[in-house]
Amino acid sequence: MTHNIIEIGPYQLLLALVFILAAGGASLYHGLKLEKDLLVGTIRTFVQLFLLGYVLKFVFHLDSVWLVLAVFLFMIVFAVQIIRSRINEKQVAFFWPMLISMTLSYALAAFLITGVVIGANPWWKPQYFIPLAGMLIGNSMNAVAISLDRLLGELKKRRQEVEMMLCLGADYREASKDMVKNAMRAGMIPSINSMMAVGVVFIPGMMTGQILAGADPLIAIRYQILVMVMLVGSTAILSFLGVRIVCRLCFGPAQQLLLRKVSKSLISTHKQSL
């Protein structure tokens, strides 16, 4: 198999922006008001990925465990901040609890994958640790965001039901049991759907990248299987931890539900959409 990779230049990247223009045109035509998000997202994609390329080249050459862990921690902090900004809920302060739980969970999972399963030496070898940790953080970040959004939405929507159960003597776990289960299910479904469709409906990104780089497809497949099962497991763990932590924060010391039915931020967002 050849190892020659067709290079993509600035002209090809600019030409690919036709897809963004098509999405922006559809947003304008249907009045979706997503043009700003598309523009900002496109700019951030270019800037962040090019910066990442230079950072990774720097990290790979230094080969320092502390620098690798610093990059790893920065990725987690950024992921938690994205979750916090996308949920748009100001009544529950969950940044620091989520940061601690995600850091511990990701560190354990990344160590097991690179150091135990793959057997990289050292376990923090950046060529393995950073890309695998990035996929782990990115996918489970989306799952956590979906789970928390579902949990907070149902707690506010079913506030009267929850408060009635609390008045009848239930604790917060019993009163929110169904909402927690629905939130975890919502966060895990995308990863499970990906497992069902992988190799038939789509070829995953990691496998595609290895094949384009000239790797044996069978080796690429093994890595992709490892990544898929890693993502499903981490998604389940992080959905469980995230939902449990935030659910507890939604209730006060006396087991009272702290969430208002509809926050001001949601009201303003709803008015803007009308």
ZADO-16741 format. One line per 3 residues: number of its first residue (from 1); their letters; for each residue x, y, z of C-alpha. Coordinates in steps of 0.02 Angstrom, whole numbers, plus 32768, in hexadecimal, padded with zeros to 4 digits. Example, Ala and Ser with C-alpha at 12.3 -4.5 7.8 and 13.67 -1.06 7.14 Angstrom:
2
1) as) 8267/7F1F/8186; 82AC/7FCB/8165;
This chain:
274
1) mth) 8000/8000/8000; 8043/80AC/7FD2; 806B/812A/805A;
4) nii) 805E/81C2/7FE9; 7FD6/8238/8025; 7F83/82B5/7FB1;
7) eig) 7FA2/835E/8000; 7F14/83DA/8016; 7F44/848E/7FF7;
10) pyq) 7EF1/8534/8023; 7E91/8536/7F7E; 7E40/848E/7FA2;
13) lll) 7E11/84C6/8053; 7DC0/8563/8010; 7D65/84FE/7F8D;
16) alv) 7D1F/848C/8015; 7CCB/8524/8065; 7C42/8512/7FE3;
19) fil) 7BF0/849A/805D; 7BED/8520/80E4; 7BA4/859C/8067;
22) aag) 7B1C/851E/803C; 7AF3/8507/80F5; 7AF0/85C4/810E;
25) gas) 7A7E/85D9/8078; 7A06/8558/80BC; 7A07/85B0/8165;
28) lyh) 79DF/8658/8114; 7958/860F/80A5; 78FE/85B8/8133;
31) glk) 791F/863F/81B5; 797F/85CB/822A; 79F2/8657/8267;
34) lek) 7A89/85E4/8269; 7AF8/864E/81F7; 7B5C/8697/8287;
37) dll) 7B79/85EC/82D5; 7BB0/85A6/822C; 7C29/8636/8212;
40) vgt) 7C72/862C/82C1; 7C7A/856F/82BA; 7CD6/8572/8213;
43) irt) 7D54/85F2/824E; 7D71/8592/82F0; 7D86/84EF/828F;
46) fvq) 7E11/8539/8225; 7E68/8594/82B3; 7E5A/850C/8336;
49) lfl) 7E90/847D/82C5; 7F25/84DA/827D; 7F5A/850C/832C;
52) lgy) 7F44/8458/8362; 7FB5/841D/82D6; 8042/8490/830C;
55) vlk) 8028/8465/83C5; 802D/83AA/83A1; 80CD/83BB/833C;
58) fvf) 8118/8419/83CF; 80DB/8399/844F; 8114/8304/83EA;
61) hld) 81C3/8348/83D9; 81D6/8376/8491; 8191/82CF/84CC;
64) svw) 816F/8310/857D; 80F1/82BD/85EE; 80C5/8361/8645;
67) lvl) 80A5/83BB/85A1; 803B/832A/8563; 7FD4/832D/8603;
70) avf) 7FC5/83EB/85F8; 7F7C/83DB/8548; 7F0A/8352/8586;
73) lfm) 7ECA/83BE/8616; 7EB1/8453/85A3; 7E45/83E7/8530;
76) ivf) 7DD8/83B2/85C3; 7DC3/8464/8604; 7D91/849F/8557;
79) avq) 7D15/840E/8546; 7CC2/8437/85ED; 7CB6/84EE/85BB;
82) iir) 7C62/84BD/8517; 7BE5/8451/8575; 7BC2/84E0/85EE;
85) sri) 7BA7/855E/8562; 7B39/84EE/84F6; 7AC1/84B9/8580;
88) nek) 7A93/856E/85A6; 7A5D/854C/8658; 7A98/85CC/86DA;
91) qva) 7A3E/8586/8773; 7AB3/84F3/878E; 7B6E/8510/87A5;
94) ffw) 7BB9/846C/876C; 7C5C/84A3/8718; 7CD5/846D/87A1;
97) pml) 7C7F/83CA/87D2; 7C76/8398/871B; 7D2B/83CB/86FE;
100) ism) 7D69/835E/878D; 7D00/82C7/8760; 7D2B/82D3/86A6;
103) tls) 7DE5/82E8/86CA; 7DEA/824D/8738; 7D81/81E6/86BF;
106) yal) 7DE0/8219/8623; 7E8A/8201/8677; 7E5D/8150/86AC;
109) aaf) 7E13/8122/8602; 7EA3/816D/859F; 7F23/8113/860C;
112) lit) 7ECB/806C/85F7; 7EBE/8080/853B; 7F70/80BB/8515;
115) gvv) 7FD0/8067/85A2; 7F73/7FC3/85BA; 7F11/7F99/851C;
118) iga) 7F84/7FE2/8497; 8020/7FCF/8503; 8073/8072/84D2;
121) npw) 811B/8090/8526; 8115/8107/857F; 8059/8107/859D;
124) wkp) 8050/81C2/857C; 80A3/81B5/84D2; 8054/824E/847D;
127) qyf) 803C/81FF/83D1; 7FC0/8187/8423; 7F87/81E0/84C1;
130) ipl) 7F52/8289/8479; 7EEE/824D/83E0; 7E95/81C2/8440;
133) agm) 7E71/8235/84D4; 7E2F/82B8/845B; 7DB4/823E/840E;
136) lig) 7D82/8204/84BB; 7D63/82B5/84FA; 7D0C/82F3/845D;
139) nsm) 7C8E/8266/844F; 7C65/8257/8506; 7C59/8315/8511;
142) nav) 7BC9/8310/8495; 7B76/8283/84F6; 7B84/82E2/859A;
145) ais) 7B3D/8380/854C; 7AA8/8320/8506; 7A8B/82C7/85AB;
148) ldr) 7A92/8364/8614; 7A24/83C6/859E; 79A3/833A/85A5;
151) llg) 79AE/832E/8663; 7999/83E8/8684; 790D/83F6/8605;
154) elk) 78AA/8367/8651; 78C5/83A4/8704; 787B/844D/86D6;
157) krr) 77F0/8403/866B; 77BF/8385/86F2; 77DE/83F7/8785;
160) qev) 7732/83DE/87D3; 7743/8321/87C9; 77EE/8327/881C;
163) emm) 77B4/839B/88A7; 771B/832F/88C7; 778A/8296/88DE;
166) lcl) 77FB/82F8/8952; 7765/832D/89BA; 772F/8277/89C6;
169) gad) 77D5/8249/8A16; 7842/821A/8981; 78F6/8254/897D;
172) yre) 7941/82AB/88E6; 7980/8206/889C; 78D2/81B9/889F;
175) ask) 787E/8257/8860; 78F5/8269/87CC; 790E/81B1/87A3;
178) dmv) 78B0/81B3/86FE; 7901/8256/86C7; 79B0/8213/86ED;
181) kna) 798D/8174/868B; 7949/81D4/85F5; 79DE/824B/85F7;
184) mra) 7A5D/81BE/85FB; 7A03/8164/856F; 7A02/8202/8504;
187) gmi) 7ABE/8216/851B; 7AE9/8162/84F2; 7A7A/8149/8459;
190) psi) 7AEC/81A6/83DC; 7B84/813A/8409; 7B1E/809A/83FE;
193) nsm) 7AD8/80D0/8356; 7B89/80ED/8318; 7BB8/803C/834A;
196) mav) 7B23/7FFA/82E9; 7B4F/805A/824B; 7C0E/8058/824B;
199) gvv) 7C5A/8002/81B5; 7BB5/7FFD/8157; 7B6C/80AD/8158;
202) fip) 7C0F/810A/8176; 7CCA/80F2/8188; 7D05/8143/822B;
205) gmm) 7D81/81D2/822D; 7E11/8179/8283; 7E0A/80E6/820D;
208) tgq) 7DFE/8159/8177; 7E95/81BD/81B1; 7F00/8122/81CA;
211) ila) 7ED1/80DC/8120; 7EF9/8183/80CC; 7FA0/8180/8126;
214) gad) 7FC6/80D6/80D8; 7F9F/8061/816A; 7F63/7FB0/814D;
217) pli) 7EA2/7FB6/8150; 7E9E/7F21/81C7; 7F0D/7F7D/8243;
220) air) 7EA2/8019/822F; 7E07/7FB0/8251; 7E4F/7F6F/82F5;
223) yqi) 7E75/801E/8330; 7DC7/8056/82FF; 7D75/7FC7/835E;
226) lvm) 7DDC/7FF9/83F5; 7DA4/80AD/83E3; 7CEC/8081/83CE;
229) vml) 7CE2/8015/846A; 7D48/8095/84C9; 7CCE/811F/8498;
232) vgs) 7C33/80BD/84C5; 7C7A/8091/8570; 7CB6/8140/8596;
235) tai) 7C12/818A/855A; 7BB1/811A/85D0; 7C23/8144/8664;
238) lsf) 7C25/81FF/8644; 7B6A/8207/8623; 7B4B/81AE/86C8;
241) lgv) 7BC3/821B/872B; 7B8F/82BD/86D8; 7AD5/829F/86ED;
244) riv) 7AE8/8266/87A1; 7B54/82FB/87D2; 7AE8/837E/877F;
247) crl) 7A49/832C/87BD; 7A87/833C/8870; 7AB4/83F2/8853;
250) cfg) 7A01/8413/881A; 79C3/83ED/88CA; 79E9/844C/8969;
253) paq) 7A1F/8409/8A14; 7968/83F1/8A43; 7949/838D/89A3;
256) qll) 78E9/841E/8954; 78F2/8436/8898; 7957/84D3/8874;
259) lrk) 7930/84E4/87BB; 78B1/8564/8784; 7833/8528/8706;
262) vsk) 787A/8595/867A; 7918/85FD/868D; 7926/86AF/864C;
265) sli) 79A8/867A/85CD; 7931/85FB/8584; 78A4/867A/857E;
268) sth) 7910/86F6/851E; 794A/866D/84A8; 7895/863B/8489;
271) kqs) 7861/86EF/8466; 78ED/8705/83E9; 78B6/8669/838C;
274) l) 7803/86AA/8376;
